[in-house]
Amino acid sequence: MRAIGITGFKNSGKTTLTGLLATALEGLGRKVAVIKCTHHGLDLPGRDTSKLSAPGRPVAALGEDDAAIFWRGKIGFMDLFTRLPADIVLVEGGKNLTFLPRVLCLRDILEAPMLAPELAVGTFGPVSLPPLPAFDENSVEELARVADAKAFVLGGLDCGLCGRETCAALTRDILAGEASPKDCLALTPPSLSLRVNGREVPLNDFTARMLEGGLRGMLAPLKGMAAGTVEIVLK
């Protein structure tokens, strides 16, 4: 599953673009989902769902034609993203989500430096930012093809396993053609296992990836290293 952000400040056309782009991507045969990032509460005070919810107690609402789940408290982006049944997810807002590419919706060119333009695949609306491609309501289908080709999502951990300090640096290099989303080892199932006295020690994925990345980095320069299974004995 892949993602692309729709980024801009208030009243910059983000929601308009998100709707248009979703329809255009569906026209390409893609199954689309949307995540809307907001600083405001999502549930309305006084509604039954609001009255029933509490920290740590999710509330689900089931209607004839739709359904919803409300979590009281913060949930991570990846926890939500991985639960969406889609080919591509449009993320409206989320200026700080620097682990996926974005389209900029600008009201003024002076806003651009605050929206990480080095992570952008283009702009939408009356304000453009050369040399980025510029799109408007008459070229949404072209933008959909660009988004479909360039959408991806990284692990968002800033773990450094790819050799860069941040996910933003890897996102920038991918868009520049200098790296690939496959370079994000946080998304690759770990291949490291740990045994002590013949018994396997369970490791969570993050710890396993950190150990694996560190060992690979230290062992790679050694003479005799080759592809295959590596055994290390520590007594």
Secondary structure in CASP SS format (residue, H / E / C, confidence):
PFRMAT SS
TARGET T0000
AUTHOR 0000-0000-0000
METHOD secondary structure of the structure
MODEL  1
M C 1.00
R E 1.00
A E 1.00
I E 1.00
G E 1.00
I E 1.00
T E 1.00
G E 1.00
F C 1.00
K C 1.00
N C 1.00
S C 1.00
G C 1.00
K H 1.00
T H 1.00
T H 1.00
L H 1.00
T H 1.00
G H 1.00
L H 1.00
L H 1.00
A H 1.00
T H 1.00
A H 1.00
L H 1.00
E H 1.00
G H 1.00
L C 1.00
G C 1.00
R C 1.00
K C 1.00
V E 1.00
A E 1.00
V E 1.00
I E 1.00
K E 1.00
C C 1.00
T C 1.00
H C 1.00
H C 1.00
G C 1.00
L C 1.00
D C 1.00
L C 1.00
P C 1.00
G C 1.00
R C 1.00
D H 1.00
T H 1.00
S H 1.00
K H 1.00
L H 1.00
S C 1.00
A E 1.00
P C 1.00
G C 1.00
R E 1.00
P C 1.00
V E 1.00
A E 1.00
A E 1.00
L E 1.00
G C 1.00
E C 1.00
D C 1.00
D C 1.00
A E 1.00
A E 1.00
I E 1.00
F E 1.00
W C 1.00
R C 1.00
G C 1.00
K C 1.00
I C 1.00
G C 1.00
F H 1.00
M H 1.00
D H 1.00
L H 1.00
F H 1.00
T C 1.00
R C 1.00
L C 1.00
P C 1.00
A C 1.00
D C 1.00
I E 1.00
V E 1.00
L E 1.00
V E 1.00
E E 1.00
G C 1.00
G C 1.00
K C 1.00
N C 1.00
L C 1.00
T C 1.00
F C 1.00
L C 1.00
P C 1.00
R E 1.00
V E 1.00
L E 1.00
C E 1.00
L C 1.00
R C 1.00
D C 1.00
I H 1.00
L H 1.00
E H 1.00
A H 1.00
P H 1.00
M H 1.00
L H 1.00
A C 1.00
P H 1.00
E H 1.00
L H 1.00
A E 1.00
V E 1.00
G E 1.00
T E 1.00
F E 1.00
G C 1.00
P C 1.00
V C 1.00
S C 1.00
L C 1.00
P C 1.00
P C 1.00
L C 1.00
P C 1.00
A E 1.00
F E 1.00
D C 1.00
E H 1.00
N H 1.00
S H 1.00
V H 1.00
E H 1.00
E H 1.00
L H 1.00
A H 1.00
R H 1.00
V H 1.00
A H 1.00
D H 1.00
A H 1.00
K H 1.00
A C 1.00
F C 1.00
V C 1.00
L C 1.00
G C 1.00
G C 1.00
L C 1.00
D C 1.00
C C 1.00
G C 1.00
L C 1.00
C C 1.00
G C 1.00
R C 1.00
E C 1.00
T C 1.00
C H 1.00
A H 1.00
A H 1.00
L H 1.00
T H 1.00
R H 1.00
D H 1.00
I H 1.00
L H 1.00
A C 1.00
G C 1.00
E C 1.00
A C 1.00
S C 1.00
P H 1.00
K H 1.00
D H 1.00
C C 1.00
L H 1.00
A H 1.00
L H 1.00
T C 1.00
P C 1.00
P C 1.00
S C 1.00
L C 1.00
S C 1.00
L E 1.00
R E 1.00
V E 1.00
N C 1.00
G C 1.00
R E 1.00
E E 1.00
V E 1.00
P C 1.00
L C 1.00
N C 1.00
D H 1.00
F H 1.00
T H 1.00
A H 1.00
R H 1.00
M H 1.00
L H 1.00
E H 1.00
G H 1.00
G H 1.00
L H 1.00
R H 1.00
G H 1.00
M H 1.00
L H 1.00
A C 1.00
P C 1.00
L C 1.00
K C 1.00
G C 1.00
M C 1.00
A C 1.00
A C 1.00
G C 1.00
T C 1.00
V C 1.00
E C 1.00
I C 1.00
V C 1.00
L C 1.00
K C 1.00
END
